[in-house]
Amino acid sequence: MKPEIHIGNEIKKELNTQKRSINWLAGEIGCDQSNLCKILNKQHINTELLYRISECLDIDFFTLYSNLLQDKNSKVK
């Protein structure tokens, strides 16, 4: 079973919640804005980049995957 998480969309939602722009985040992580836009349109991103984004936005995006795994494991038992 593949995760049903589109991490790029989740990051965009959080940016919107925090009223921050993609341009702001690109500057924070040292990435070109157009490149970051391409990355955020993907369902999956590099874990190191996800860590850096999590730090900048002060939110642990990895918990989305951990919670999905816990839900899956609780259904198996």
LOBADO-333232 format. One record per residue (C-alpha): x, y, z negated. Coordinates in steps of 0.25 Angstrom, whole numbers, padded with zeros to 4 digits, always signed. Layout:
XYZ/...
# end
This chain:
+0000+0000+0000/+0006+0013+0004/+0004+0026-0004/-0007+0035+0000/+0001+0047-0004/+0004+0058+0006/+0015+0065-0002/+0016+0077+0007/+0002+0080+0005/+0003+0079-0010/+0015+0088-0010/+0007+0098-0001/-0005+0097-0011/+0004+0100-0022/+0011+0112-0015/-0003+0117-0013/-0007+0115-0028/+0005+0123-0032/+0003+0133-0022/+0017+0131-0016/+0020+0131-0001/+0028+0121+0007/+0038+0132+0010/+0040+0133-0005/+0042+0118-0007/+0052+0117+0005/+0060+0128-0001/+0060+0121-0015/+0065+0108-0009/+0074+0114+0001/+0067+0109+0014/+0062+0116+0026/+0047+0120+0026/+0044+0113+0039/+0051+0100+0035/+0044+0100+0022/+0031+0102+0029/+0034+0089+0037/+0038+0082+0025/+0025+0085+0018/+0017+0080+0030/+0022+0066+0027/+0016+0056+0018/+0030+0052+0012/+0042+0060+0009/+0056+0057+0003/+0056+0055-0012/+0067+0065-0014/+0060+0075-0007/+0047+0071-0015/+0055+0073-0028/+0060+0087-0024/+0046+0091-0021/+0040+0085-0034/+0051+0094-0041/+0047+0106-0034/+0032+0105-0036/+0034+0099-0050/+0025+0087-0047/+0029+0072-0046/+0024+0068-0032/+0030+0054-0035/+0018+0052-0045/+0009+0051-0033/+0016+0038-0029/+0018+0033-0043/+0003+0034-0046/-0001+0027-0033/+0009+0016-0037/+0003+0015-0051/-0011+0014-0045/-0007+0003-0036/+0000-0005-0047/-0012-0003-0056/-0022-0009-0045/-0012-0021-0043/-0012-0025-0058/
# end
